[in-house]
Every structure is written in C-alpha cells, then in structure tokens.
Amino acid sequence: MNLYEQRSSNIRRTWALIFGFLIVVIAVGYAISWYYGNPAILYIAVIFAVATNFYAYWFSDKLVLSLNRARVATREEFFDLYTVTENLAITAGLPKPKLYVIDDPAPNAFATGRDEQHAVVCATTGLLAVLSRAELEGVIAHELSHIKNRDILLMTIAVVLAGFVAIVADIFLRMSLWGGNHGNNNKQGNALLVVFLVVGIVLAPIAAKLIQLAVSRRREYLADASGALLTRYPEGLASALAKIGSYTAPMRHTSTATAHLFIGDPFGAKGAGTSSWIGKLFSTHPPIPDRIKALLAPQA
C-alpha cells in the first residue's frame, strides 16, 4: 500500500472510529438506563454525546491552544516559522494555517483544528531555537501532513469521546456505590447480567483510552512518512526528532488530554515510549528511535 492509499484508508478509518465511538456511547447509555430502569438516561447520554461532538468540532482548536497557553506567532518575531510554513503549505496544496507559539524551552510542536481551512500549527520557542531550517521544515511538514491526512479532527474527537465514556463510567460507579433505583424485581434474577454490565462499564474507558493511544501512534508514523515525502528530505525530520527526543525535561504546562497531539511526548523522558510491549501499549507516541529508523530506512 502506497502513501496515497494509506491516506484514503486513514480517512475511512476516521469515520469508522467516529461511528464506532458513537455506538459505544449509545450502548453504554442503554446499559445504564436498563440497569436503573430509566429510559431518560439513554436520551441524556445521546444528547450529551452529540453536544460534546459539536463542541469538539467547532471549538477544538481554541480549547487546545488555551490548555497549552499558546499565543499568536507574529511574522516579525518568528520569520523563519512563517516563511517555512508558507512555502510548505503551497507545496502541499493547503491554505496556510494559523501560527501560534508556546513559550517553553522544550522542543515540540502540534497541529489542531477541524479542517484544512481552520487549521492551526503551534511550535514551542524551544523548538524554534534549536532546529536548523531544514529540521524545522521537517517538523512543519509533519504537522501539515496531520492536517492533510485529516488527523487533527479525528484525534480531537477521540479525546472527547474517550473522556465522555470515562465520565459516564465514573458517574455509574458512584451511583452504584451510593445505591439507587436498580429497577424492578426482574433484574434481581439477572445477577450475572448485572456483573457483566459493571465489568463492561469499568473496562469501557480503558478500552477507549487504548484505542485513542493506538490511533495516535499509528498516525505519527503516517505523518512522518507524509512529511518526508513533502520535503523530499527525510534526514531533516529524522534529525529534528533526535533533538526533540534528547530533551528529557517535560514541558512546563501540559495535559494528558492533549499530549498525543504533539510531535514528541510533552512529558519528556517520563512519558516517552519504551521498547517494552506494555510501555508501547500505554504510550501516546511511538519510540523516537523507531520513527527515525523508519524515516532513514532504504526505500524498496
């Protein structure tokens, strides 16, 4: 499968994941409404899911920028960032995204927004200070690839839906601990079903989180490959990743909710992906050495 076929497959997976998450939300809401004998719970769950998706679609960029304390990057102050982004956006056939910076010495960057016309690329001042122009081109090409591959919307929606499932599970468990209306006598004869329901509610947020992390890791590899294709110079991105990976301190202000959006793990060495299977399973990013190896591997 070539890069363009992967991009088409990526878009199909985006919609499949969105609908899959919505089905999970409806199933969880139905299960809880059945357990408490209250159909209104299902209606509330569906309304809340639609409302959160609406908010995520229209305001995801503002939310992410606020959480990371980003500010507008002016052309006068960050001339190289502007010119590199303008040139690569033209090459990629994209509108130039809005540019923001985070005042932080840790080298990192991310892209967000709902589509190509409303996209944002944000870099830390630390990244702009340590990278050469060729390395900066590699990083910006990576972020533009996230925009072109439609990763930015999917990864935001995955966060919102995973968080929604976790919130619903937490509410259900708290209601169970404090007691409540468990319905009619018929449910008392279905103790095994209730046990499965509780186990499913507990495992749902864990499964949602693992799906979110798996999606993030897979799309980092695809954005690396797309970015290298855009610049025709994979060594630039590989060198930038090496510098990003060598900075072990975490960013000053970061959140687990947005960590997967960054090109490198914002939690530094503590959060970086490891070679163990359990480390890779719960990491927001694939290990940087693996990404560099993939970039520099001879093409067949």
Residue pairs with C-beta under 8 A, 6 or more apart in sequence:
1 9
3 222
3 225
3 226
3 229
6 222
6 225
7 148
7 149
7 222
7 226
10 149
10 150
10 151
10 219
10 222
11 149
11 150
14 150
14 153
14 154
17 154
17 158
17 211
17 215
18 154
18 157
18 161
21 157
21 158
21 161
21 162
21 165
21 208
22 49
22 53
22 161
24 161
24 165
24 204
24 208
25 45
25 46
25 49
25 161
25 164
25 165
25 168
26 42
26 45
26 46
26 49
28 45
28 165
28 168
28 169
28 200
28 201
28 204
29 41
29 42
29 44
29 45
29 46
29 49
29 168
30 42
31 197
31 200
31 201
32 41
32 42
32 45
32 168
32 172
32 201
33 39
33 40
33 41
33 42
33 45
34 183
34 197
35 172
35 182
35 183
35 187
35 194
35 197
36 175
36 180
36 181
36 182
36 183
37 181
37 182
37 183
37 184
37 187
38 181
45 168
48 164
49 161
49 164
52 160
52 161
52 164
53 157
53 160
53 161
55 160
56 63
56 156
56 157
56 159
56 160
57 114
57 153
57 157
58 114
60 112
60 113
60 114
60 152
60 153
60 156
61 112
61 113
61 114
61 118
61 119
61 120
64 110
64 112
64 120
64 156
64 258
64 261
65 100
65 112
65 120
65 122
67 255
67 257
67 258
68 102
68 110
68 122
68 253
68 254
68 255
68 258
69 102
69 103
69 253
70 100
70 101
70 102
70 122
71 100
71 101
71 102
71 103
72 98
72 99
72 100
73 81
73 82
73 99
73 100
73 101
73 123
75 82
78 99
78 101
78 128
80 128
80 133
80 136
81 99
81 101
81 123
81 128
81 136
81 140
82 99
84 133
84 136
84 137
84 140
85 96
85 97
85 99
85 121
85 140
85 144
86 96
88 137
88 140
88 141
88 144
88 230
88 231
89 95
89 96
89 97
89 144
91 230
92 141
92 144
92 145
92 148
92 230
93 148
94 116
94 119
94 144
94 147
94 148
95 116
95 117
95 119
97 111
97 113
97 119
97 120
97 121
97 144
97 147
98 119
98 120
98 121
99 120
99 121
99 122
99 123
100 120
100 121
100 122
100 123
101 122
101 123
101 124
101 125
101 128
102 108
102 122
102 123
102 124
102 125
102 251
102 253
103 124
103 125
104 124
104 125
104 126
104 251
104 252
104 253
105 124
105 125
105 126
105 129
105 249
106 124
106 126
106 247
106 249
106 250
106 251
106 252
106 266
106 268
107 124
107 126
107 127
107 129
107 130
107 131
107 243
107 244
107 247
107 264
108 123
108 124
108 126
108 127
108 244
108 251
108 262
108 263
108 264
108 266
109 121
109 122
109 123
109 124
109 127
109 139
109 140
109 142
109 143
109 262
109 263
110 121
110 122
110 143
110 258
110 261
110 262
110 263
111 119
111 120
111 121
111 122
111 143
111 144
111 146
111 147
111 151
111 152
111 261
112 119
112 120
112 122
112 152
112 156
112 261
113 119
113 120
113 147
113 152
113 153
114 152
114 153
114 156
115 150
115 153
116 147
116 148
119 147
119 152
121 140
121 143
121 144
121 147
123 139
124 251
126 247
127 136
127 139
127 244
128 136
130 243
131 139
131 240
131 243
132 236
132 239
134 233
134 235
134 236
134 239
135 236
135 237
135 239
135 240
135 243
136 240
137 231
137 233
137 236
138 227
138 228
138 231
138 233
138 234
138 236
138 237
138 238
138 239
138 240
139 227
139 237
139 240
139 263
141 226
141 227
141 228
141 230
141 231
141 237
142 223
142 224
142 226
142 227
142 237
142 263
143 223
143 227
143 263
144 227
144 230
145 151
145 222
145 223
145 226
145 227
145 230
146 152
146 219
146 223
148 226
149 219
149 222
149 223
149 226
151 219
151 222
151 223
152 261
154 215
154 219
155 212
155 215
155 216
155 219
155 260
155 261
156 261
158 211
158 212
158 215
158 216
159 212
159 257
159 258
159 260
161 208
162 205
162 208
162 209
162 211
162 212
163 257
165 204
165 205
165 208
166 205
166 208
166 209
168 201
168 204
169 201
169 202
169 204
169 205
170 205
172 201
173 198
173 201
173 202
176 198
187 194
210 281
210 282
212 260
213 260
213 281
213 282
213 283
213 284
216 260
216 284
216 285
217 273
217 280
217 283
217 284
217 285
217 286
220 263
220 285
220 286
220 291
221 286
221 291
221 294
224 237
224 241
224 291
224 294
224 295
225 294
225 295
227 237
228 234
228 237
228 295
231 237
234 295
234 296
235 295
235 296
237 295
238 291
238 292
238 295
238 296
241 263
241 264
241 288
241 291
241 292
241 295
242 288
242 292
244 263
244 264
244 288
245 264
245 272
245 288
245 289
247 268
248 268
248 269
249 268
249 269
250 266
250 267
250 268
250 270
250 271
251 266
251 267
251 268
254 266
254 267
259 265
259 266
259 267
259 271
259 284
260 284
260 285
262 285
264 285
264 288
265 271
265 272
265 273
265 283
265 284
265 285
271 283
271 284
272 283
272 285
272 287
272 288
273 279
273 280
273 283
273 284
273 285
273 286
273 287
273 288
273 290
274 280
274 283
274 287
275 287
280 286
280 287
